[in-house]
């Protein structure tokens, strides 16, 4: 549990760092914002699945930077509360869920939480690549920097 909690502390720290850069950027980079909103919406979808709710009807839409800021706050609160009550043995519980096409899958809580953390980091890497391509400074979201 300690590793997973640290991964999510890092995830939230990273999201805040990306959000601040996007807020302070001159002009709007639609690709960057869309990638960021995608990773935030995915966090929300996976949280919905972890809670046993139907995520198949959640809409994947382009969202504003203000909506991204709200999702950052909401996802932080949701996962903070979820992880607080979780024990090591809970991580092996199986979650059954449907994707947006209605297909049923099942994974353990441990697998889902690991996926959420890695999925976000993958897209933050893409965001940094786009920032650099647009002559903006990439955001250091390395785990080791977070731990320092």
Secondary structure, DSSP 8 states (H G I E B T S, - for coil): -HHHHHHHHHHHHHHHHHHHHHHHSSS--HHHHHHHHHHHHHHHHHHHHHTT---TT-------HHHHHHHHHHHHHHHHHHHHT--TGGGG-EEEEE-TTS-EEEEEHHHHHHHHHHHHHHHHHHHHHHHHHTT-------HHHHH-
